[in-house]
Amino acid sequence: GEETWTRRLFLPAKLRDNPDKNFVRDYEIELRSRPKHIQECYLEGKWDSVIGSYFEHSYNPDIHRIRPFKIPQHWPIFRSLDWGYVSHGCLGYYAYDAALDVVYKFWECVFKRKKVTDFVKGILRPFEEANKLWNPFGGSLVYGPADPQIWEERGESALSKYQEFVQTGGDRCYADKRSREDNAQRVHERLVGHENFSRPPKLIFFENCKSSYQGLAGMQTDPNKPTEPLKGGFDHPYDETSYACAYIH
């Protein structure tokens, strides 16, 4: 029932005002590798200056989309999953060229209103069997991150979705969702990892993964958190891709 008034003093400062010049230099070098609007936020204090495509200056369809090719047998393959039932979910498969540190997303599937058993039997298993990624006796030969919500308990008698996945032959690990900003930075670093077009970028999409690269190109910046992509809408292919980048980081 009481009113309390508090006074605060805001002293605006920029990075270059920091007296530690070595810190200023090192931190600016790190910031210069980040998207343009994030540089403006941290270096110029323009926190409301750019509201647009988050990866506008990172994604280039000329170098980040390619025609499918046969994956070499010695390249590791992993999958990533952003689960959805009422809203869409997305399953993605990746091949990793360790010699060049390049991740290729070679297949995706967007789904909705699927139970785990139907999802495995109707989507995951047929694809893996067709690509020799499934052992008829032991299940999936592929591992990778998944949205942590599948580990949520659903009562004393009901199995979690993760337990259902294990029973149907598809094990997986927790996706790193601790920081949306950090995951976006990992995606950005792979997109711009072409070293001024002198080598392939470190994240490349096969042309058949349309939901992934179209969603990435249209991903908006959160107006309230300019250092993060906007959450919501049809962002599941992007979220799943960000899990993959965090997994291989």
N, C-alpha and C positions, 0 to 999 in steps of 0.2 A: 504493500500500500504506500510505499515511499517512492519519491522521485530522487534520483541521484544524477548529478551532472558531472561529467568528466571532460577535462580539456586535454587535447592531444596536439602536439606540434609536429607538422610534417615538413621535413627538410629534404627536398628533392636532390638527388645526387646521381651522377652517372659513373660508369666504370672508371673513366679516366680521372675522377676525383679521388680515387683510392690512392693513398700515399705509397703503397707498396708497388713500385713500378714493374718489378718482376712478375708479380701476380697479375697486374693489368695486362702485360704483354702475353703471358701464357693463356689467360682466360679469353682474351680477344682472339687469339689464334684458334682456340677451341670453338668460339662462337661463330667465327667466319666460315666454319664448315656446316653450319646449320641453315635451315630455310631462311629466306630473305626477311620475312615478316618477324621471325624470332630474333634475328640480328637487330632489327629496328626496335623491338621491345626492350632488349637488354642493353643495347649500346646507345640508343637514342631516346629511350624512355617513351616511345610511341606505342603505348599498350592498346590503343584503340585505332591504330592507323590502318591496319590491313585486315579486312574480313573477306576471305575468299577461299579459293582452293588451297588446301594446306600443302599439297605437293606440287603446286603450280611450277615451281622452279626446280623440281627434282625429277618429275616423271616426263619422259620423252618417248612417245610411241615409236619413234624411228629406231630406238636402240633397246627399248625395254619389252618389245613384242617381236617374236620371231615365229617362223613356221615350225611345226613339230618335226623332230628328228628322232632317230632311234637312240635311246639312252644307253650309253656304254655299260656293260655288265658290272664293271668294277666300281661304278659310282654308287655310293650309299643312297638309299631311298627312304624317305620318312613321310609321315602324313600329319596333318593338323586338322583340328576339329573345333568349330564354334557351334555348340549345340543350340537347337531351337525347336520348339514344338508349335506353340501358337504363332510365334514369330519365326522367320526363316532361320535355318542353320546352314552351315557350309562345311563341306569336307574337301580338303585339298591334298594333293600328292606332289612331293618335291624330290628332285634329284640334286645331289651336291657334287660339284666338281671341285674336289679339295685342292687340286693343283693350282687353280686360279681363284679359289674361294668364291665361286659363283653358285648361287642357288637358282635352280630352274623349277618353276611351277608348271607341271606338265598336264595336270588334270584337276578338274574341280566338279563339284556337284552341289547345287543349292537345293535344299529340301524343306519340307514343312509338314507338320502333323504326322510324324513317323514315330512309332514305338521303337525301342532299341532293337528288338528281335526282327522287326520288319525292315528296319534300316540296314542291319547287318546282312540279312538274307537277300534283300532286294537291291541294295546299292553297293555296300562295301565288299561283300564276299564275291559277287559276280565280277566286279572290276579286278579284284586281286587274283581271282582264279584265271581270268583271261590274260593277265600279265605275269603269271607264274610267281605271285607274291603270297600265295595261300597254300598251306600244308594241310591236306585232308585229314591228317591225324592230330595235328597240333594247332591248327588255326592260322591266323595271320602271321606273316613273316616280317611285318612292318610295324614300327613303333613310332611314337611321336606325341606331341602335346595336345591336350584337350581342355576345353573350358572347365574350370574347377566345379561348376555347378553340377556336373554329372556325378560328383562324389557325395552330394547332399543326401542325407538319410531321409527315408520317406516313411518312418514308422518302424515299430518293432518287427513286424512280419514282412514288410516289403523290402525288396532289394534296392540298393541304389542303382542308378543307371550304370555306374562304373562296374558294379558287380555283374550286372546283366551283360555288359560288354565282355567281361572276362569269361563268363559262362558260354558266350556265343563265339569265342575265339579271337577277340580283339582287345589286347591290352594297350594301355597308353599311360602317359604321365601328366602331371599338372602343367597347364599353361601358365606362363608368367604374366599375371595381370596386376602386379603391384603398382605399376605406374604407366598410365596411358601415354604420358609424355615421353618416357624412356623408350617404350615400344615404338612410338612414332619416330623417334630419333634413330632407332636401329633400322627401320624401314628406309628412312631418308638416307642414311649412310650407305646402305647397299645400293640404292638407286643412283647416288652420285659417285659411286666407287669406280667409275670408269677412268678416273685420273685424266680429266680433260680429253676424253674420247680416245685415249691411247691404248685402252684395253676394254674388254667387255664389262658392263656394269655388273654388280654383284648380286642383283636380283633381276631375273628375266622371266617373262611369262610366255608360254605357248599361246598361239592365237586362239585356241579353243577355250581358254580361260577368260571369257569375255566379262563375266560378272566381277572378276577380281580386278582387272586393269581398268575397266570402266568405272567401277566404284572407287578405285584409288584416284583416278583422274578427277573425279567429281567430289572428293572428300573435302568438306568445308572446314574452316577454322572455327573453333568454339568462340563466340563473341565474348564470353565471360572468362575464358582461359585461353588466351591467344597462343599459348605454347602447346596446345593439344588439339587434335582433330575433334570435330563435333561428334558427339555420341548420339546414336539414335537413327531411325530411318533404316535404310537398307545398307547397313554398315557391316553385316556379318562376314562377307567375303574379305573385307579389309581386316577385321578383327582376327580372323583365322590366319591371314597372311602375316599379321604382326606377331602372332604366337609362334609361327614358324621362324621368323627372323630372330626372335628372342631365344628360341630353342637352339639355333645353330650359331648364336652369337659367341 
